[in-house]
Each structure stands twice: as C-alpha cells, then as structure tokens.
Amino acid sequence: MPNKVCVIVQNPYWRDTRVRRETRALRSHGYKVSVIAVRDSNEAKYEIVNDIKVYRGGFQKKRSGLVRYLLEYVMFFLFATFKLNALDLREKFDVVHINTLPDFLVFAAIIQKLKGRKIVLDMHEIAPEFFMSKFGVSIRHPVVRLLLFLEKISLRFADEVITVNDPIKSIFQKRAIPNKSITVVMNTMDGTAAKPRGRLPHEGFNCVHHGTLTDLYGVDIAIQGFSKALKHFNDIFFHIYGDGPHLPYLKRLTEELDLQDHVIFHNQIPYDKMINALADMDLGLLPNRKDVFLDLSFSNRLAEYVYSKIPVISSDLDTVKYYFTNKEILYFEAGNVDDLSEQIAFAYTNRAKLQEMAESAYERAKAYNWAIMEQRYLEVVEGH
C-alpha cells in the first residue's frame, strides 16, 4: 500500500471543498499527505492543517482575461514542478494526485512518472468547453484545438484518471482515451465533515444561494425571479452567502429593484457554519446559466442542499437532470426569469409537496454519497 501522497491544486486549499474532502480521506486512512496549492492573501507559505502539510505559492487567482489566465497557469505550473521535486527528495512520494484546471499541470510530475510513481489526474472540469464558455468562441478556435490536444496527452500521461460526473467521463472516453478506464468521484456531501443541525421552525420563507458569486452562476437571474415572486408573497427572503467578482453588481441590482429588505447579503463563512445556516432555509436556488460548459456541471451546493433536505429549484442543466428527475428537483428553463418566478411561487404555495421532493432527492442521493465516493477514490490511490 502506498504511504505518501502529494496533492497539487491550482486553488487556495481552504477554498477547494473537493480537495479538502479527498485529503481528509487519505489522512484518516493512514496516508501522509502534502498539498501544493495557490497562496491566497494573508496565508502562510507553509502550515500544517489537520495534520496535512500545505505548501503555497504561485499567483493569486484574479482571472481578468486570457493573458492573466495563461500567466497564472504557467507560474503555478513552474512553482508546483519545483516544489514537488524539492519535497520529493525528502518525502519520496508514492502517489502524485494532480487536480485540474489546467490539464497540463499533470506534467509537473514528469520526473515522478519516470521514477515509476503513480500519477493520478483528477479532472475537475473540462477545459475546451470551459474556454468556449468563458470567451464565447467555437470549437474551431485555435486555443480550443490546443486545449483538446492538451486534454488528450494529459489523460494519456496519467496512470489513473478521476472525474466529477458520468457525462464528462463519457466525453473524455469518446474523444481522448477510448480504451482507458475513468473513475467517477462526484462532488457529494461529506456527512462526517459537517452535519446539518436539522431544519428549524422560523417565520417567513427563506430562499438561499451560497458560494462564489460569478456571472456563470446566474444569481442575478435568481434576484430578478425572486423580485417578481415577491410581488405576490411579501414574507419571502433571499439569503446570499459568499463573495466574488459579481458581488458589486448583485448589490446594485438589489438596490435598483428596491429589494434591500428582502435580499440579504452575508459574507462568506466557514463551511461548518454554512451547513448550519442551511437549517433556516426553505428553498435552494441554483440558477446557473446554460451553455456547452455549464450544462456539464454538478455543483457542491446542490449536494449540500439535497443532503440537508432543502427543496431545490435548478436551471435545466443536462447533468443535473441525469442524476435527478423532476420528481426530486423543481426545474426551470435556464435564463428564464418568468419561469423561475413561477417555480418560486409554486414552491411557496406547495411546501408539503416540495418537502416530499426533497426527501426523494435525499433518498436518490444515497447512491452517490461520500462514503461510496471516498471508497472509489481510495481504491484508485491504492491501485485496487
């Protein structure tokens, strides 16, 4: 059995729920774990977090344009390559687990590959579709073609490949590695990390959205849909937890629609406190925009709402519909403010029905719970 694992992620360690969940699993099963991650503001270059060694560097993530993206990717690749090899002289890692994006980050472990160490590539996202979505280009764009090439060689370079859901797995196998197995480890709720305190009685009807606030997640659509529903029910509230580049715009939109008394912005709070805050919520809103990339997403927040037995309204993304039917999730046409408003109104006036749907979603999600996903992940690392 391998003993030492190095995990590399171009993200601040504290922000990446998936990586934290996997490293906790490793540590709880006796592995010695080191993490190489992006250094966020005011973070130390090195510290031990829950008996996991965390090394930080590279550029902070700003993502203001293509040049900045490229600079961040290249600088972190260089930092991760240097740090991995420096640490490896002492630690002699058995496994190197690389998390994307970018796909080519896997080549930071080329020396370890030559030494016969196991290289695990964890494909969090799908780079060509991400680029097409972010910059509004087609699959014929030169950068997209480059990303398709990098995807193929990265997937073939790794000894083991993990990804986040079955639709993405199918794409990788069709266009890059048709004869190579891929293990799906979904972004599901880890009940051992934070347990919901149970639904609490309260006045009013609370809607919620939490996480990074970017244009992709469509929180502006949620605010507009909420505004229309509010005209019919004056005791509904929309709680928004988190921060991000879209926050100033969302606050301006709230003021323009005169919603300050009903749309409440909360700061980003620690994970365990966020899970506890969900006990006061009646409806989770997931208004993601829909395109070639977002249609493949399955968010952590969906898993958290389902685990907490909170009814969910979601845009009609293909991947969400792959796992949950309309008997478990209330769907609306992505981007359609009027449709979302109608679904909020339906949820408000049919609370018992929505709670039945939430219970059904919870039961279905048992097939994807973290105990099952953790075992899949450990089997990849251990080589079973």
C-alpha positions in Angstrom: 0.0 0.0 0.0 1.3 3.5 -0.9 2.2 5.6 2.1 2.9 9.2 1.0 0.7 11.3 -1.3 1.4 14.7 -2.8 -1.8 16.6 -3.9 -1.4 19.5 -6.3 -4.2 22.0 -6.9 -4.2 25.5 -8.5 -6.6 26.9 -6.0 -6.3 28.0 -2.3 -6.6 24.8 -0.3 -9.2 26.2 2.0 -11.5 27.1 -0.9 -11.5 23.7 -2.7 -14.0 21.5 -1.0 -13.3 18.5 -3.2 -9.6 18.6 -2.5 -10.1 19.1 1.3 -12.5 16.1 1.3 -10.1 13.9 -0.5 -7.1 14.8 1.6 -9.1 14.2 4.8 -10.0 10.7 3.4 -6.3 10.0 2.8 -5.2 11.2 6.2 -8.0 9.3 8.0 -6.8 6.1 6.3 -3.2 6.5 7.4 -1.6 8.3 4.5 1.0 11.0 4.9 -0.3 13.9 2.8 1.3 17.0 1.4 -0.6 19.6 -0.6 0.9 22.2 -3.0 -1.7 24.9 -3.6 -2.1 28.6 -4.6 -1.3 31.1 -1.9 -4.2 33.3 -1.1 -3.9 36.7 0.5 -2.6 36.7 4.1 -1.9 33.0 4.0 1.4 31.5 5.2 3.7 29.9 2.6 3.6 26.7 4.8 1.5 25.4 7.6 0.1 22.1 8.9 -3.7 21.9 8.6 -5.3 18.9 10.4 -2.0 17.0 10.2 -1.7 17.8 6.4 1.3 19.7 5.2 0.2 22.6 3.0 2.8 24.5 0.8 1.6 27.6 -1.0 2.8 29.8 -3.9 2.1 31.0 -7.4 0.0 34.0 -8.4 -3.3 34.7 -6.7 -6.3 34.0 -8.9 -7.8 37.1 -10.5 -8.8 35.7 -13.9 -9.3 39.1 -15.5 -8.6 37.9 -19.1 -6.9 35.4 -21.3 -3.4 36.7 -20.7 -3.9 36.7 -16.9 -5.3 33.1 -17.1 -2.2 32.0 -19.0 0.2 33.8 -16.6 -1.4 32.2 -13.6 -1.3 28.7 -15.1 2.3 29.0 -16.2 3.6 30.5 -12.9 1.8 27.9 -10.8 3.0 25.1 -13.1 6.6 26.2 -12.5 6.1 26.6 -8.8 4.4 23.2 -8.5 7.1 21.5 -10.5 9.9 23.0 -8.4 8.2 22.4 -5.1 7.1 18.8 -5.9 10.7 17.8 -6.9 12.2 19.6 -3.9 9.8 17.8 -1.5 10.2 14.5 -3.3 13.9 14.4 -2.5 12.9 14.1 1.2 9.5 12.6 1.1 9.8 10.1 -1.8 6.1 10.3 -2.7 4.3 7.1 -3.8 1.5 8.9 -5.5 1.1 12.3 -7.0 -2.5 13.5 -7.3 -3.0 16.4 -9.8 -6.2 18.4 -9.8 -7.2 20.4 -12.9 -7.5 23.0 -14.3 -5.2 23.3 -16.2 -4.9 19.9 -17.7 -1.2 20.3 -18.4 -0.5 20.6 -14.7 -0.1 16.8 -14.7 3.3 17.3 -16.4 4.6 18.8 -13.2 5.0 15.2 -12.2 7.0 14.1 -15.2 10.1 13.2 -13.1 7.9 11.2 -10.7 6.4 9.4 -13.7 9.9 8.5 -14.9 10.7 7.1 -11.4 7.7 4.8 -11.6 5.4 6.7 -9.1 1.7 6.6 -9.6 0.2 9.7 -11.3 -3.5 10.4 -10.6 -5.2 13.1 -12.7 -8.4 14.5 -11.2 -10.3 16.3 -13.9 -12.5 18.8 -12.0 -13.6 20.5 -15.2 -13.4 20.1 -19.0 -11.0 22.7 -20.4 -12.1 23.1 -24.0 -15.7 23.7 -23.1 -14.7 26.0 -20.2 -12.7 28.1 -22.7 -15.6 28.2 -25.2 -18.0 29.3 -22.4 -15.6 31.9 -20.9 -14.6 33.6 -24.1 -17.6 32.9 -26.4 -15.7 31.0 -29.1 -16.4 27.9 -31.1 -14.7 24.5 -31.1 -12.8 25.6 -34.2 -10.9 28.3 -32.3 -7.1 27.7 -32.3 -6.9 27.8 -28.5 -9.8 25.3 -28.2 -7.9 23.0 -30.6 -4.8 23.4 -28.5 -6.8 22.6 -25.3 -8.2 19.5 -27.0 -4.7 18.3 -27.7 -3.5 19.0 -24.2 -6.5 17.2 -22.8 -5.7 14.1 -24.8 -2.0 14.0 -23.9 -2.7 14.8 -20.3 -5.3 12.0 -20.0 -2.9 9.5 -21.7 0.0 10.6 -19.5 -1.7 9.8 -16.2 -1.8 6.3 -14.7 -5.2 6.8 -13.3 -8.0 9.3 -14.2 -10.7 10.6 -12.0 -13.5 13.0 -12.9 -16.6 14.5 -11.4 -19.6 13.0 -13.2 -20.6 10.4 -15.8 -21.4 12.8 -18.7 -17.9 14.3 -18.5 -16.5 10.8 -18.3 -18.3 9.8 -21.5 -16.8 12.8 -23.3 -13.3 12.0 -22.2 -13.6 8.4 -23.3 -15.1 9.2 -26.7 -12.6 11.9 -27.8 -9.4 11.2 -25.8 -9.0 7.8 -24.1 -11.5 5.3 -25.5 -9.6 2.3 -24.1 -8.8 3.7 -20.7 -10.9 3.4 -17.6 -12.1 6.6 -15.7 -13.3 6.6 -12.1 -16.2 9.0 -11.3 -15.8 10.6 -7.8 -18.7 13.0 -7.5 -18.9 16.3 -5.6 -21.2 15.0 -2.9 -21.7 15.9 0.7 -19.3 14.5 3.4 -21.6 14.0 6.4 -18.6 13.4 8.6 -17.1 16.8 8.0 -20.2 18.9 8.9 -23.6 17.6 10.0 -26.7 19.7 9.4 -28.4 20.6 12.7 -31.8 19.8 11.4 -34.5 22.1 9.9 -35.6 24.7 12.4 -39.0 26.5 12.7 -38.9 30.1 11.7 -41.1 32.9 10.3 -41.3 33.7 6.6 -40.0 31.7 3.7 -36.2 31.7 3.1 -34.5 31.1 -0.2 -30.8 30.6 -0.3 -27.8 30.6 -2.7 -24.2 30.2 -1.5 -20.7 30.0 -2.9 -18.5 32.1 -5.3 -20.5 34.9 -6.9 -19.7 34.9 -10.6 -21.7 35.6 -13.7 -21.8 31.9 -14.6 -23.9 31.0 -11.6 -26.8 33.4 -12.6 -27.5 34.9 -9.2 -28.7 38.0 -11.0 -31.4 35.8 -12.7 -32.3 34.5 -9.2 -32.7 38.0 -7.8 -34.9 39.1 -10.8 -37.1 36.0 -10.5 -37.3 36.5 -6.7 -38.3 40.1 -7.3 -41.3 39.0 -9.4 -42.4 36.4 -6.8 -42.1 39.0 -4.0 -45.0 41.0 -5.6 -47.3 38.1 -4.6 -45.8 37.0 -1.3 -44.3 39.6 1.0 -42.8 37.3 3.6 -40.2 35.7 1.4 -36.5 36.4 1.8 -33.4 35.6 -0.3 -30.2 34.9 1.6 -27.0 35.1 -0.5 -23.8 33.8 1.2 -20.3 34.3 -0.4 -18.3 36.8 -2.3 -16.7 37.0 -5.8 -16.4 39.4 -8.8 -20.2 39.6 -9.4 -21.0 40.8 -5.8 -20.9 44.6 -6.5 -23.3 44.2 -9.5 -25.6 42.0 -7.5 -25.8 44.6 -4.8 -26.5 47.3 -7.3 -29.2 45.2 -8.9 -30.8 44.6 -5.5 -30.9 48.4 -4.9 -32.3 49.1 -8.4 -35.2 46.6 -7.7 -35.7 48.1 -4.2 -35.1 44.7 -2.6 -32.9 45.7 0.3 -35.3 44.5 2.9 -35.7 41.1 1.3 -32.4 40.2 -0.3 -29.8 39.8 2.4 -26.1 39.5 1.6 -23.9 37.6 4.0 -20.2 37.3 3.9 -18.5 34.1 3.0 -18.5 32.0 6.2 -16.7 28.8 7.2 -18.0 25.5 5.8 -19.4 24.1 9.0 -21.2 27.4 9.8 -22.6 27.5 6.3 -24.1 24.0 6.7 -25.7 25.0 10.0 -27.1 28.2 8.3 -29.0 26.0 5.9 -31.2 24.8 8.8 -33.1 28.1 8.5 -33.7 27.8 4.7 -36.8 26.6 2.8 -35.6 26.6 -0.8 -32.2 26.4 -2.5 -31.9 28.4 -5.8 -29.4 27.1 -8.4 -29.9 29.4 -11.4 -26.8 28.5 -13.4 -26.6 29.8 -16.9 -26.6 27.1 -19.6 -24.0 26.5 -22.3 -21.7 23.9 -23.6 -19.6 24.0 -20.4 -22.2 24.7 -17.7 -24.5 22.0 -19.0 -21.9 19.6 -17.7 -21.7 21.0 -14.1 -22.9 19.4 -10.9 -22.2 21.7 -8.0 -21.2 21.1 -4.5 -24.1 23.4 -3.3 -26.6 21.1 -5.0 -25.3 18.1 -3.0 -25.4 20.2 0.2 -29.0 21.3 -0.3 -30.0 17.7 -1.1 -28.2 16.3 2.0 -29.8 19.0 4.2 -33.2 18.0 2.7 -33.8 21.5 1.4 -36.1 21.6 -1.7 -34.2 22.8 -4.8 -35.1 24.9 -7.9 -32.4 24.3 -10.5 -31.9 25.5 -14.1 -32.4 22.6 -16.5 -28.8 21.6 -16.9 -28.4 18.2 -18.6 -26.0 16.8 -15.9 -28.3 17.7 -13.0 -31.2 16.1 -14.9 -29.0 13.0 -15.5 -28.9 12.4 -11.7 -32.2 13.8 -10.5 -35.7 13.7 -12.1 -38.4 16.3 -11.9 -39.9 14.3 -9.1 -37.0 15.3 -6.9 -35.8 18.7 -8.3 -38.0 21.6 -9.5 -36.6 22.7 -12.8 -36.9 26.0 -14.7 -35.7 27.0 -18.2 -32.2 28.3 -17.7 -32.1 32.1 -18.0 -35.9 32.5 -18.0 -36.7 34.9 -15.2 -40.5 34.5 -15.5 -40.3 30.7 -15.3 -38.1 30.9 -12.2 -40.5 33.3 -10.6 -43.4 30.9 -11.3 -41.4 28.0 -9.8 -40.6 30.0 -6.6 -44.3 30.8 -6.3 -45.2 27.1 -6.8 -42.6 26.2 -4.1 -44.1 28.8 -1.7 -47.7 27.6 -2.1 -46.9 23.8 -2.2 -44.5 23.4 0.7 -45.6 19.9 1.6 -45.1 18.8 -2.0 -41.7 20.4 -2.2 -40.6 18.7 1.1 -41.7 15.3 -0.4 -39.5 16.1 -3.4 -36.6 17.0 -1.1 -37.0 13.7 0.7 -37.0 11.8 -2.6 -33.9 13.7 -3.7 -32.2 12.7 -0.4 -33.0 9.1 -1.0 -31.8 9.1 -4.5 -28.5 10.8 -3.5 -27.7 7.9 -1.1 -26.4 6.1 -4.2 -23.9 9.0 -4.7 -23.0 9.7 -1.0 -19.4 10.5 0.0 -18.9 7.1 1.8 -19.2 5.5 -1.7 -17.2 8.1 -3.5 -14.5 8.0 -0.8 -14.1 4.3 -1.3 -13.8 4.7 -5.1 -11.1 7.4 -4.6 -9.1 5.2 -2.1 -9.2 2.3 -4.5 -7.7 4.5 -7.2 -4.9 5.6 -4.9 -4.2 2.1 -3.6 -4.3 0.5 -7.0 -7.2 -1.9 -6.5 
